[in-house]
Amino acid sequence: MSAFSLILIGLSLSMDAAALAISNGLVYHGGLRQHLATALVFGLAQALMPILGYLTGGSLAGLIGTVGHWLAFLLLTAIGGKMIRSGVQELRRPDPPPASRRLPGSVLLLQALATSVDALIVGVGFAALQTDICRAALIIGGVTVICCLLGTALGQRLGRYVRRYAVICGGGLLIGSGLKILLEHLAG
């Protein structure tokens, strides 16, 4: 498979992760360290899942393929709902929201897992096509890192304009991403 094809696959796989990176940039303000952590965790998940799919040869991917979209939807909706509830509570307070908010590592890991399920199934396809999985994983992971760095930077800039509503917007993006994953799988 050509490098160009792998870059296109990487772009398509990274879009959900980039949307969540925008959400994280809106809500959490941990600076460059947080931007890098978000990008690296999402990139690592997107790189490891195709390898796992490749190695399992479809047995694990078949199981996850039938329920993975529901799992991603439920995880992202739960996290997003919690964020919206928290944002509404903050709006009711007379004080502005805290200026510095750190992204919990557990939330970041759940987000990365939820957005990388598709990459597992792509890995099964790579096995069938006898694609060089190491090369594919590096390209997909690298593309995801770049998209997520851009996403967190964009979210941070947007967060300045929607400051008091950032948590609600971020929660809405998470729920929207979960719904998109679910609808894509139900339609396909």
N, CA and C atoms as a LAMMPS dump frame, in Angstrom:
ITEM: TIMESTEP
0
ITEM: NUMBER OF ATOMS
564
ITEM: BOX BOUNDS ff ff ff
-5.0000000000000000e+02 5.0000000000000000e+02
-5.0000000000000000e+02 5.0000000000000000e+02
-5.0000000000000000e+02 5.0000000000000000e+02
ITEM: ATOMS id mol type element x y z
1 1 1 N 0.85 -1.166 0
2 1 2 C 0 0 0
3 1 3 C 0.901 1.237 0
4 2 1 N 0.516 2.23 -0.795
5 2 2 C 1.348 3.422 -0.933
6 2 3 C 1.277 4.298 0.318
7 3 1 N 2.311 5.119 0.488
8 3 2 C 2.342 6.038 1.629
9 3 3 C 1.168 7.018 1.537
10 4 1 N 0.829 7.45 0.333
11 4 2 C -0.291 8.374 0.152
12 4 3 C -1.598 7.741 0.629
13 5 1 N -1.819 6.483 0.28
14 5 2 C -3.026 5.784 0.724
15 5 3 C -3.053 5.667 2.245
16 6 1 N -1.918 5.377 2.845
17 6 2 C -1.85 5.266 4.306
18 6 3 C -2.091 6.615 4.983
19 7 1 N -1.627 7.688 4.368
20 7 2 C -1.877 9.03 4.915
21 7 3 C -3.374 9.336 4.865
22 8 1 N -4.02 8.99 3.754
23 8 2 C -5.467 9.207 3.654
24 8 3 C -6.238 8.377 4.683
25 9 1 N -5.809 7.138 4.87
26 9 2 C -6.435 6.292 5.901
27 9 3 C -6.2 6.911 7.275
28 10 1 N -4.984 7.377 7.514
29 10 2 C -4.667 8.028 8.783
30 10 3 C -5.524 9.265 9.021
31 11 1 N -5.739 10.055 7.975
32 11 2 C -6.591 11.239 8.116
33 11 3 C -8.026 10.845 8.461
34 12 1 N -8.54 9.844 7.772
35 12 2 C -9.926 9.457 8.048
36 12 3 C -10.069 8.866 9.458
37 13 1 N -9.082 8.091 9.892
38 13 2 C -9.145 7.518 11.24
39 13 3 C -8.955 8.571 12.332
40 14 1 N -8.231 9.634 12.021
41 14 2 C -7.898 10.62 13.055
42 14 3 C -8.955 11.695 13.253
43 15 1 N -9.981 11.74 12.421
44 15 2 C -10.956 12.829 12.521
45 15 3 C -11.722 12.832 13.846
46 16 1 N -12.116 11.662 14.346
47 16 2 C -12.798 11.615 15.645
48 16 3 C -11.859 12.073 16.757
49 17 1 N -10.617 11.634 16.697
50 17 2 C -9.635 12.041 17.702
51 17 3 C -9.379 13.549 17.626
52 18 1 N -9.32 14.097 16.419
53 18 2 C -9.105 15.537 16.265
54 18 3 C -10.282 16.329 16.83
55 19 1 N -11.511 15.831 16.629
56 19 2 C -12.684 16.508 17.192
57 19 3 C -12.617 16.524 18.717
58 20 1 N -12.184 15.419 19.31
59 20 2 C -12.054 15.382 20.765
60 20 3 C -10.889 16.253 21.239
61 21 1 N -9.84 16.358 20.421
62 21 2 C -8.726 17.24 20.768
63 21 3 C -9.203 18.695 20.785
64 22 1 N -10.085 19.058 19.856
65 22 2 C -10.658 20.403 19.864
66 22 3 C -11.446 20.604 21.153
67 23 1 N -12.26 19.611 21.495
68 23 2 C -13.042 19.679 22.729
69 23 3 C -12.133 19.824 23.946
70 24 1 N -11.079 19.034 23.995
71 24 2 C -10.141 19.119 25.117
72 24 3 C -9.468 20.484 25.171
73 25 1 N -9.127 21.03 24.004
74 25 2 C -8.524 22.357 23.963
75 25 3 C -9.47 23.443 24.442
76 26 1 N -10.764 23.276 24.137
77 26 2 C -11.777 24.227 24.604
78 26 3 C -11.87 24.245 26.128
79 27 1 N -11.886 23.057 26.701
80 27 2 C -12.232 22.909 28.114
81 27 3 C -11.022 22.942 29.033
82 28 1 N -9.983 22.247 28.664
83 28 2 C -8.84 22.069 29.563
84 28 3 C -7.683 22.954 29.118
85 29 1 N -7.055 23.6 30.094
86 29 2 C -5.994 24.553 29.778
87 29 3 C -4.704 24.163 30.492
88 30 1 N -4.122 23.068 30.059
89 30 2 C -2.9 22.583 30.687
90 30 3 C -1.639 22.995 29.951
91 31 1 N -1.758 23.826 28.933
92 31 2 C -0.606 24.32 28.208
93 31 3 C -0.037 23.303 27.226
94 32 1 N 1.186 23.554 26.813
95 32 2 C 1.857 22.739 25.804
96 32 3 C 1.985 21.285 26.242
97 33 1 N 2.254 21.073 27.498
98 33 2 C 2.394 19.701 28.01
99 33 3 C 1.106 18.901 27.782
100 34 1 N -0.032 19.531 28.049
101 34 2 C -1.315 18.865 27.835
102 34 3 C -1.597 18.648 26.348
103 35 1 N -1.243 19.634 25.514
104 35 2 C -1.424 19.477 24.067
105 35 3 C -0.634 18.275 23.555
106 36 1 N 0.604 18.184 24
107 36 2 C 1.454 17.063 23.576
108 36 3 C 0.933 15.732 24.106
109 37 1 N 0.513 15.71 25.361
110 37 2 C -0.021 14.47 25.934
111 37 3 C -1.255 14.011 25.178
112 38 1 N -2.169 14.93 24.875
113 38 2 C -3.376 14.587 24.126
114 38 3 C -3.009 14.009 22.766
115 39 1 N -2.148 14.7 22.051
116 39 2 C -1.762 14.258 20.711
117 39 3 C -1.046 12.906 20.749
118 40 1 N -0.151 12.72 21.701
119 40 2 C 0.609 11.471 21.773
120 40 3 C -0.259 10.287 22.194
121 41 1 N -1.172 10.494 23.136
122 41 2 C -2.037 9.395 23.571
123 41 3 C -2.978 8.987 22.436
124 42 1 N -3.589 9.969 21.776
125 42 2 C -4.455 9.641 20.647
126 42 3 C -3.653 8.981 19.515
127 43 1 N -2.473 9.513 19.226
128 43 2 C -1.637 8.943 18.166
129 43 3 C -1.2 7.526 18.483
130 44 1 N -0.839 7.277 19.729
131 44 2 C -0.43 5.934 20.146
132 44 3 C -1.593 4.952 20.033
133 45 1 N -2.775 5.37 20.464
134 45 2 C -3.95 4.489 20.363
135 45 3 C -4.257 4.173 18.898
136 46 1 N -4.187 5.185 18.044
137 46 2 C -4.479 4.976 16.621
138 46 3 C -3.398 4.133 15.946
139 47 1 N -2.191 4.137 16.486
140 47 2 C -1.119 3.318 15.918
141 47 3 C -1.168 1.88 16.435
142 48 1 N -1.516 1.7 17.705
143 48 2 C -1.52 0.355 18.288
144 48 3 C -2.73 -0.482 17.88
145 49 1 N -3.865 0.15 17.692
146 49 2 C -5.071 -0.618 17.357
147 49 3 C -4.96 -1.357 16.024
148 50 1 N -4.426 -0.761 14.959
149 50 2 C -4.27 -1.554 13.731
150 50 3 C -3.33 -2.746 13.922
151 51 1 N -2.307 -2.56 14.74
152 51 2 C -1.39 -3.67 15.018
153 51 3 C -2.138 -4.786 15.729
154 52 1 N -2.965 -4.436 16.707
155 52 2 C -3.762 -5.426 17.424
156 52 3 C -4.717 -6.144 16.467
157 53 1 N -5.369 -5.391 15.605
158 53 2 C -6.26 -5.999 14.611
159 53 3 C -5.513 -6.906 13.654
160 54 1 N -4.343 -6.48 13.254
161 54 2 C -3.491 -7.257 12.35
162 54 3 C -3.101 -8.579 12.998
163 55 1 N -2.701 -8.509 14.277
164 55 2 C -2.229 -9.701 14.984
165 55 3 C -3.353 -10.667 15.363
166 56 1 N -4.52 -10.145 15.668
167 56 2 C -5.622 -11.028 16.053
168 56 3 C -6.287 -11.673 14.845
169 57 1 N -6.006 -11.143 13.676
170 57 2 C -6.536 -11.736 12.454
171 57 3 C -8.045 -11.719 12.361
172 58 1 N -8.68 -10.867 13.088
173 58 2 C -10.119 -10.725 12.96
174 58 3 C -10.929 -11.286 14.113
175 59 1 N -10.373 -12.191 14.913
176 59 2 C -11.18 -12.783 15.982
177 59 3 C -11.608 -11.733 17.004
178 60 1 N -10.687 -10.934 17.486
179 60 2 C -11.011 -9.864 18.43
180 60 3 C -11.75 -8.734 17.715
181 61 1 N -11.312 -8.424 16.515
182 61 2 C -11.94 -7.334 15.767
183 61 3 C -13.386 -7.653 15.431
184 62 1 N -13.701 -8.918 15.183
185 62 2 C -15.078 -9.303 14.9
186 62 3 C -15.986 -9.027 16.076
187 63 1 N -15.511 -9.357 17.267
188 63 2 C -16.286 -9.098 18.476
189 63 3 C -16.445 -7.605 18.707
190 64 1 N -15.343 -6.88 18.633
191 64 2 C -15.39 -5.443 18.873
192 64 3 C -16.159 -4.74 17.76
193 65 1 N -16.071 -5.269 16.543
194 65 2 C -16.798 -4.664 15.432
195 65 3 C -18.301 -4.689 15.634
196 66 1 N -18.803 -5.672 16.357
197 66 2 C -20.249 -5.762 16.574
198 66 3 C -20.726 -4.874 17.723
199 67 1 N -19.88 -4.603 18.709
200 67 2 C -20.303 -3.797 19.85
201 67 3 C -19.451 -2.548 20.055
202 68 1 N -18.376 -2.406 19.312
203 68 2 C -17.443 -1.298 19.517
204 68 3 C -18.077 0.063 19.335
205 69 1 N -18.933 0.188 18.326
206 69 2 C -19.565 1.486 18.095
207 69 3 C -20.505 1.857 19.242
208 70 1 N -21.174 0.853 19.835
209 70 2 C -22.025 1.122 20.996
210 70 3 C -21.18 1.525 22.2
211 71 1 N -20.056 0.838 22.392
212 71 2 C -19.155 1.156 23.494
213 71 3 C -18.626 2.585 23.356
214 72 1 N -18.157 2.944 22.144
215 72 2 C -17.651 4.293 21.91
216 72 3 C -18.749 5.329 22.166
217 73 1 N -19.949 5.069 21.663
218 73 2 C -21.074 5.978 21.857
219 73 3 C -21.375 6.169 23.343
220 74 1 N -21.446 5.082 24.083
221 74 2 C -21.772 5.164 25.512
222 74 3 C -20.686 5.897 26.303
223 75 1 N -19.413 5.582 26.015
224 75 2 C -18.32 6.251 26.728
225 75 3 C -18.31 7.746 26.448
226 76 1 N -18.39 8.115 25.179
227 76 2 C -18.314 9.531 24.824
228 76 3 C -19.547 10.296 25.313
229 77 1 N -20.711 9.673 25.264
230 77 2 C -21.923 10.318 25.748
231 77 3 C -21.874 10.512 27.263
232 78 1 N -21.366 9.521 27.983
233 78 2 C -21.257 9.644 29.438
234 78 3 C -20.289 10.762 29.821
235 79 1 N -19.136 10.801 29.181
236 79 2 C -18.155 11.854 29.485
237 79 3 C -18.722 13.214 29.096
238 80 1 N -19.314 13.3 27.902
239 80 2 C -19.889 14.559 27.43
240 80 3 C -21.034 15.035 28.304
241 81 1 N -21.898 14.121 28.722
242 81 2 C -23.008 14.487 29.6
243 81 3 C -22.529 15.031 30.936
244 82 1 N -21.506 14.396 31.463
245 82 2 C -20.93 14.867 32.731
246 82 3 C -20.346 16.272 32.567
247 83 1 N -19.694 16.509 31.424
248 83 2 C -19.124 17.832 31.163
249 83 3 C -20.221 18.887 31.038
250 84 1 N -21.304 18.565 30.338
251 84 2 C -22.398 19.523 30.175
252 84 3 C -23.021 19.852 31.532
253 85 1 N -23.265 18.832 32.34
254 85 2 C -23.83 19.048 33.671
255 85 3 C -22.911 19.965 34.492
256 86 1 N -21.606 19.696 34.431
257 86 2 C -20.64 20.512 35.159
258 86 3 C -20.64 21.95 34.628
259 87 1 N -20.722 22.1 33.315
260 87 2 C -20.734 23.432 32.711
261 87 3 C -21.959 24.232 33.101
262 88 1 N -23.112 23.587 33.141
263 88 2 C -24.343 24.265 33.554
264 88 3 C -24.239 24.693 35.015
265 89 1 N -23.666 23.848 35.866
266 89 2 C -23.481 24.209 37.273
267 89 3 C -22.55 25.41 37.403
268 90 1 N -21.502 25.455 36.567
269 90 2 C -20.577 26.592 36.609
270 90 3 C -21.265 27.877 36.182
271 91 1 N -22.157 27.788 35.194
272 91 2 C -22.865 28.984 34.734
273 91 3 C -23.766 29.56 35.824
274 92 1 N -24.252 28.725 36.711
275 92 2 C -25.137 29.172 37.786
276 92 3 C -24.381 29.879 38.899
277 93 1 N -23.069 29.692 38.933
278 93 2 C -22.252 30.346 39.953
279 93 3 C -21.953 31.783 39.505
280 94 1 N -21.87 32.7 40.448
281 94 2 C -21.551 34.08 40.064
282 94 3 C -20.086 34.254 39.649
283 95 1 N -19.223 33.374 40.121
284 95 2 C -17.803 33.483 39.79
285 95 3 C -17.544 32.882 38.416
286 96 1 N -16.566 33.43 37.679
287 96 2 C -16.216 32.826 36.392
288 96 3 C -15.565 31.455 36.609
289 97 1 N -15.589 30.591 35.573
290 97 2 C -14.968 29.278 35.718
291 97 3 C -13.471 29.394 35.981
292 98 1 N -12.881 28.387 36.601
293 98 2 C -11.442 28.432 36.885
294 98 3 C -10.625 28.613 35.613
295 99 1 N -9.559 29.387 35.72
296 99 2 C -8.732 29.686 34.556
297 99 3 C -7.903 28.484 34.122
298 100 1 N -7.528 27.652 35.049
299 100 2 C -6.679 26.519 34.707
300 100 3 C -7.378 25.22 35.096
301 101 1 N -7.536 24.362 34.133
302 101 2 C -8.205 23.083 34.327
303 101 3 C -7.333 22.021 33.68
304 102 1 N -7.081 20.957 34.378
305 102 2 C -6.237 19.868 33.857
306 102 3 C -7.112 18.729 33.343
307 103 1 N -6.719 18.159 32.233
308 103 2 C -7.405 17.013 31.649
309 103 3 C -7.014 15.76 32.428
310 104 1 N -7.98 15.09 33.059
311 104 2 C -7.636 13.862 33.792
312 104 3 C -7.129 12.781 32.83
313 105 1 N -6.088 12.084 33.234
314 105 2 C -5.514 11.026 32.399
315 105 3 C -6.507 9.924 32.085
316 106 1 N -7.371 9.6 33.043
317 106 2 C -8.36 8.547 32.807
318 106 3 C -9.341 8.949 31.713
319 107 1 N -9.725 10.214 31.666
320 107 2 C -10.634 10.701 30.622
321 107 3 C -9.932 10.64 29.264
322 108 1 N -8.683 11.057 29.229
323 108 2 C -7.918 11.021 27.981
324 108 3 C -7.787 9.593 27.451
325 109 1 N -7.512 8.64 28.329
326 109 2 C -7.395 7.242 27.899
327 109 3 C -8.725 6.689 27.378
328 110 1 N -9.822 7.012 28.049
329 110 2 C -11.139 6.57 27.579
330 110 3 C -11.465 7.183 26.222
331 111 1 N -11.138 8.452 26.041
332 111 2 C -11.37 9.104 24.753
333 111 3 C -10.554 8.428 23.656
334 112 1 N -9.299 8.153 23.943
335 112 2 C -8.43 7.523 22.947
336 112 3 C -8.936 6.138 22.573
337 113 1 N -9.365 5.381 23.554
338 113 2 C -9.905 4.052 23.295
339 113 3 C -11.18 4.136 22.45
340 114 1 N -12.068 5.034 22.824
341 114 2 C -13.351 5.158 22.123
342 114 3 C -13.177 5.571 20.667
343 115 1 N -12.176 6.396 20.387
344 115 2 C -12.001 6.877 19.009
345 115 3 C -11.104 5.982 18.159
346 116 1 N -10.511 4.959 18.737
347 116 2 C -9.586 4.132 17.958
348 116 3 C -10.134 2.752 17.614
349 117 1 N -11.402 2.501 17.904
350 117 2 C -12.002 1.198 17.608
351 117 3 C -11.96 0.901 16.109
352 118 1 N -12.234 1.907 15.296
353 118 2 C -12.2 1.705 13.838
354 118 3 C -10.817 1.256 13.359
355 119 1 N -9.788 1.771 14.004
356 119 2 C -8.43 1.42 13.6
357 119 3 C -8.146 -0.065 13.816
358 120 1 N -8.774 -0.671 14.799
359 120 2 C -8.633 -2.108 15.043
360 120 3 C -9.131 -2.898 13.829
361 121 1 N -10.27 -2.517 13.316
362 121 2 C -10.855 -3.209 12.173
363 121 3 C -10.033 -2.961 10.912
364 122 1 N -9.491 -1.757 10.782
365 122 2 C -8.604 -1.457 9.648
366 122 3 C -7.387 -2.371 9.689
367 123 1 N -6.89 -2.658 10.888
368 123 2 C -5.743 -3.564 11.033
369 123 3 C -6.028 -4.953 10.498
370 124 1 N -7.253 -5.437 10.661
371 124 2 C -7.636 -6.735 10.1
372 124 3 C -7.548 -6.674 8.578
373 125 1 N -8.02 -5.573 8.014
374 125 2 C -7.914 -5.385 6.561
375 125 3 C -6.467 -5.348 6.102
376 126 1 N -5.608 -4.717 6.896
377 126 2 C -4.181 -4.688 6.56
378 126 3 C -3.595 -6.095 6.528
379 127 1 N -4.04 -6.955 7.447
380 127 2 C -3.557 -8.337 7.462
381 127 3 C -3.982 -9.052 6.191
382 128 1 N -5.213 -8.85 5.778
383 128 2 C -5.709 -9.502 4.563
384 128 3 C -4.964 -9.011 3.322
385 129 1 N -4.58 -7.736 3.329
386 129 2 C -3.858 -7.159 2.19
387 129 3 C -2.347 -7.344 2.298
388 130 1 N -1.899 -7.946 3.385
389 130 2 C -0.472 -8.161 3.661
390 130 3 C 0.308 -6.843 3.621
391 131 1 N -0.278 -5.837 4.26
392 131 2 C 0.335 -4.513 4.346
393 131 3 C 1.421 -4.533 5.415
394 132 1 N 2.476 -3.787 5.195
395 132 2 C 3.531 -3.64 6.197
396 132 3 C 2.929 -2.898 7.389
397 133 1 N 2.582 -3.615 8.444
398 133 2 C 1.835 -3.056 9.563
399 133 3 C 2.649 -2.029 10.35
400 134 1 N 3.939 -2.212 10.444
401 134 2 C 4.761 -1.241 11.182
402 134 3 C 4.746 0.113 10.48
403 135 1 N 4.927 0.092 9.188
404 135 2 C 4.896 1.329 8.386
405 135 3 C 3.515 1.979 8.475
406 136 1 N 2.479 1.168 8.333
407 136 2 C 1.108 1.687 8.388
408 136 3 C 0.823 2.314 9.75
409 137 1 N 1.207 1.631 10.822
410 137 2 C 0.944 2.136 12.171
411 137 3 C 1.696 3.441 12.428
412 138 1 N 2.936 3.526 11.966
413 138 2 C 3.704 4.765 12.145
414 138 3 C 3.058 5.934 11.416
415 139 1 N 2.626 5.698 10.198
416 139 2 C 1.997 6.778 9.42
417 139 3 C 0.669 7.19 10.056
418 140 1 N -0.165 6.224 10.397
419 140 2 C -1.471 6.534 11.001
420 140 3 C -1.278 7.261 12.332
421 141 1 N -0.379 6.777 13.16
422 141 2 C -0.108 7.437 14.435
423 141 3 C 0.442 8.841 14.253
424 142 1 N 1.359 9.01 13.3
425 142 2 C 1.937 10.332 13.032
426 142 3 C 0.911 11.333 12.534
427 143 1 N 0.055 10.894 11.614
428 143 2 C -1.005 11.767 11.107
429 143 3 C -1.936 12.168 12.242
430 144 1 N -2.267 11.224 13.106
431 144 2 C -3.161 11.512 14.231
432 144 3 C -2.528 12.511 15.188
433 145 1 N -1.247 12.364 15.471
434 145 2 C -0.556 13.311 16.356
435 145 3 C -0.649 14.722 15.784
436 146 1 N -0.381 14.87 14.496
437 146 2 C -0.424 16.197 13.863
438 146 3 C -1.84 16.772 13.916
439 147 1 N -2.834 15.963 13.557
440 147 2 C -4.228 16.432 13.585
441 147 3 C -4.656 16.838 14.994
442 148 1 N -4.222 16.086 15.988
443 148 2 C -4.608 16.387 17.367
444 148 3 C -3.89 17.616 17.913
445 149 1 N -2.649 17.832 17.506
446 149 2 C -1.954 19.059 17.908
447 149 3 C -2.675 20.279 17.336
448 150 1 N -3.055 20.177 16.073
449 150 2 C -3.811 21.277 15.456
450 150 3 C -5.165 21.444 16.136
451 151 1 N -5.807 20.329 16.481
452 151 2 C -7.114 20.376 17.126
453 151 3 C -7.072 21.027 18.499
454 152 1 N -6.091 20.668 19.322
455 152 2 C -6.018 21.27 20.654
456 152 3 C -5.703 22.763 20.554
457 153 1 N -4.856 23.131 19.601
458 153 2 C -4.549 24.554 19.414
459 153 3 C -5.805 25.321 18.979
460 154 1 N -6.57 24.746 18.054
461 154 2 C -7.809 25.377 17.614
462 154 3 C -8.802 25.49 18.769
463 155 1 N -8.95 24.421 19.529
464 155 2 C -9.853 24.446 20.673
465 155 3 C -9.454 25.496 21.694
466 156 1 N -8.16 25.636 21.921
467 156 2 C -7.669 26.63 22.876
468 156 3 C -8.035 28.038 22.409
469 157 1 N -7.885 28.284 21.117
470 157 2 C -8.221 29.615 20.586
471 157 3 C -9.729 29.869 20.643
472 158 1 N -10.511 28.874 20.268
473 158 2 C -11.963 29.014 20.337
474 158 3 C -12.425 29.2 21.771
475 159 1 N -11.732 28.546 22.703
476 159 2 C -12.085 28.631 24.116
477 159 3 C -12.031 30.05 24.653
478 160 1 N -11.2 30.886 24.058
479 160 2 C -11.116 32.284 24.502
480 160 3 C -12.421 33.031 24.219
481 161 1 N -13.097 32.64 23.15
482 161 2 C -14.317 33.339 22.751
483 161 3 C -15.571 32.795 23.428
484 162 1 N -15.541 31.541 23.8
485 162 2 C -16.719 30.914 24.411
486 162 3 C -16.408 30.486 25.847
487 163 1 N -15.583 31.26 26.509
488 163 2 C -15.012 30.901 27.806
489 163 3 C -16.018 30.307 28.791
490 164 1 N -17.089 30.995 29.056
491 164 2 C -18.041 30.513 30.066
492 164 3 C -18.85 29.327 29.564
493 165 1 N -18.861 29.1 28.273
494 165 2 C -19.639 28.001 27.699
495 165 3 C -18.75 26.872 27.17
496 166 1 N -17.445 26.974 27.403
497 166 2 C -16.493 26.022 26.835
498 166 3 C -16.765 24.587 27.28
499 167 1 N -17.069 24.379 28.544
500 167 2 C -17.296 23.024 29.051
501 167 3 C -18.546 22.431 28.399
502 168 1 N -19.589 23.243 28.262
503 168 2 C -20.817 22.78 27.616
504 168 3 C -20.549 22.467 26.142
505 169 1 N -19.821 23.352 25.453
506 169 2 C -19.471 23.104 24.042
507 169 3 C -18.637 21.834 23.899
508 170 1 N -17.664 21.672 24.774
509 170 2 C -16.816 20.479 24.736
510 170 3 C -17.615 19.21 24.973
511 171 1 N -18.532 19.237 25.932
512 171 2 C -19.398 18.082 26.177
513 171 3 C -20.277 17.777 24.985
514 172 1 N -20.797 18.82 24.349
515 172 2 C -21.601 18.638 23.143
516 172 3 C -20.807 18.009 22.012
517 173 1 N -19.542 18.434 21.87
518 173 2 C -18.681 17.826 20.85
519 173 3 C -18.449 16.344 21.126
520 174 1 N -18.26 15.99 22.383
521 174 2 C -18.055 14.578 22.731
522 174 3 C -19.298 13.752 22.402
523 175 1 N -20.455 14.251 22.787
524 175 2 C -21.694 13.53 22.497
525 175 3 C -21.905 13.437 20.989
526 176 1 N -21.64 14.523 20.28
527 176 2 C -21.762 14.515 18.822
528 176 3 C -20.824 13.512 18.169
529 177 1 N -19.603 13.414 18.675
530 177 2 C -18.65 12.441 18.138
531 177 3 C -19.124 11.012 18.393
532 178 1 N -19.636 10.755 19.585
533 178 2 C -20.163 9.425 19.892
534 178 3 C -21.338 9.07 19.005
535 179 1 N -22.224 10.027 18.797
536 179 2 C -23.381 9.803 17.934
537 179 3 C -22.957 9.558 16.485
538 180 1 N -21.958 10.302 16.031
539 180 2 C -21.436 10.11 14.673
540 180 3 C -20.882 8.71 14.493
541 181 1 N -20.105 8.23 15.451
542 181 2 C -19.548 6.878 15.39
543 181 3 C -20.679 5.853 15.328
544 182 1 N -21.674 6.016 16.189
545 182 2 C -22.798 5.077 16.219
546 182 3 C -23.557 5.084 14.894
547 183 1 N -23.896 6.248 14.393
548 183 2 C -24.679 6.332 13.16
549 183 3 C -23.912 5.8 11.95
550 184 1 N -22.609 6.052 11.894
551 184 2 C -21.801 5.521 10.783
552 184 3 C -21.846 3.996 10.764
553 185 1 N -21.76 3.374 11.899
554 185 2 C -21.76 1.915 11.966
555 185 3 C -23.139 1.318 11.745
556 186 1 N -24.174 2.005 12.206
557 186 2 C -25.512 1.509 11.997
558 186 3 C -25.926 1.65 10.529
559 187 1 N -25.452 2.701 9.866
560 187 2 C -25.781 2.921 8.463
561 187 3 C -24.982 2.001 7.548
562 188 1 N -23.77 1.62 7.992
563 188 2 C -22.867 0.836 7.147
564 188 3 C -22.998 -0.584 7.308
